[in-house]
């Protein structure tokens, strides 16, 4: 049995293309792998807290030294990290906002990128990711065309950032399915969604 963590980050509901596509992936996966378990987290409608000063104090001090305030400050982060590490595979639905990710997803990433939990620092000050042997599918939706051959490709800070931050914690087996041109008319949107759906079917066969 494979444990899958499915996360959506769009504040939209039925109008969200990233939600629609990530749901399509998980539904098709479940149909083919009914024995697998799927945990779901909706960051768009139920955001997690941003990092604050008590959080920082708790994250960078031994748990046995924590006051009740610091224990509470880090509690949600501990729960999110435990949930993240319990999964074998991840499905993320992420819209592009201002060339990058929504603040809801950034807040989540800040909560789970934790020293001695998801990455380690060696004696020489080097970093080592602790999240190993796992896979991720990241399904994005973008208003414009940010594909590699597009003039706007240089403005895509979404995919490079996600590859970098997840790679930092050891999650390097990542496949992106990018639905571009969502705001460029019905024909472009329909074609891009069709291409994304085809990519989803291909990914399910190989994941």
N, C-alpha and C positions, 0 to 999 in steps of 0.2 A: 504493500500500500504506500502511495506517495501522498505526503501532506503538502497542500498548495495554499499559499496565502494570496488572496485576490484583493487588490486595493484600487479603489477609484478615488480621484482627487478633484474632479470637476464639481463646481457648485451647481451646475445645471442638473436637471433630472432627465425627463424624457427627451429633451432637446440636445443632450450631450452626445456627441459622436464618439468620444473616447469611452464613455460608459456603454454605449450600444455595442461597440466592437469588443471591448473586454468581456462583456457579458456573453457575446456570441462565442468567443473563444472558450470561456469556461463551460458554457452549456454544451458545446460540441465535445469538449474534453470529457465531461462527465458522461455523456452518452456513450463514449468509447471506453471509458475507464470508471465504471460505476463503483469500483472498490476504493477509489481514492477519496481522501477527505479534503474539503475546501473550507477554509476560514475566510471570512469576508470583513473588510474594514472600509468604511465610507468616510474618507477624510474631507470630501467636499461638503457634506452635510453635517458631519460630526468631527470638526477639526480638533487636533491635539494642541496643547499649549505650546507657546514659543518658549525657548530657553530664557531663563531669567537668572538673577544673581544667586539666589539660593540653590537653583539647579546646578550652577557651575561649582559652587562650594561643595555640594554633595558629590558631584561626578568626579571631582579631583581630590577626594579625601577618602580614607578607609571607612567602609560601612560601620565598623564597630565604634567609630568616633562620632557618628551622626547623632545630632539632637533630634527630637521628634519633628521639628520644623524641617530639617534637612531630609529626614526619612520620607516625609510627605512630599517634599519638593522633587524627589527623584522617583517616586513611586510609579507614576504613569510611564516614565521612561523605562523603568525596570520591566513593567508589564509588556511594553511594546517590544523591547529587545528580546524578552523571553518568547513572545509570539513569533517574532521574526526568525529567531534561531531554531524554533521548532519546525519551521517549514523546510521542505526539500526544494520546492520550486515556487516561483513568484510570477504573478500576472498583475501588471500595473497599467491602469488606464490614466493617461496624463495629457491634458490639453496643453498647448503652447500659449503662454501669456507673455507678451512683450519679449519674444525671442527665447524665453526660458520656461521654467516650470511655475505652477501656481504656488503662492505662499503656503497654502495648506500642505502641499507635498514637501516643500522645503522645511517646514516646521517638523514634519514627521522625520525627515532625514536627520535633522539636528538632534532629534530625540534618540535615534538608534545608532548613530555613529559615536560610539563610546569607547574610550580607552579601557583596555582590559576586558571588554565585553565583545566588541566586534573588530577591534584592531589592537595591536600591541606595539609598544615602543621598546626596542632593544637597548643594550647598554651603550651602544654607540650613537643612539638617537635616531636609528632607522625605524621605519614603520613596517608592520607585517599584518596583513589582513587575516582575520580569524574566521571569516565566513567562507568555508571552502567546500567544494564538491556539490554546489547548488547551481540551479539554472534560473534564468528569468526571461520572460517575454514582456517587453515594454511597448504598449500600443499608444501612439500619440495621435492627436488631431491638431492640425495647423490651419490657420485661416488662409495663408498664402502657400506658394510653392517654395519649399526650402530643400528640395532634393539636390543631390550633388551637382547636377548640371545647371541648376537655376542660378541666375544672377544674385538671388537672395540667400544662397547657401552660406555665405560668410556670416549671416546674421543668426544662424542656428546655434545657439548656445545651450539648447535643450539636450540634444543627444550627446554632445561631447561632455557636458557636465555630468549627466547621469552615468555615462560610461566611466568617467573619472572617479566619482564619489563611490559608486558601488565597487569599482575595481580596487579602490583604496582599502575597502574592508574585505576584499578577497573574492567578491562576486564578479567574475569576469566572463562567464558563459552567458552572454546576454544577446538576445535577438530583438531588433527593433522592427516594428511594423508601423510605418508613418503614413497617416492619411493626410495628404497635403491638399491645398486649394479648396478648403471647406467654404470659404467666403468668396469664391471666384465664379459664382454662377452655377445653375443647376447641372449643366452638362459636365463641368469640371468636377463638381462635388460627386455626382453619380459615378463618374469614371473612377475617381480616387477611392470611393467607398467600395466599389466592385473590386479594385485591385487589392485593397486591404483585406477584404473578405476572402479572396483567393489566397493571399499570403497567410491568412489564419488557417485555412484548410491545409496548406502545405506545412505550416509549422506544427500543427497537431500530429501530422504523420511522422514528423522527424523528432519531436521533442522528447 
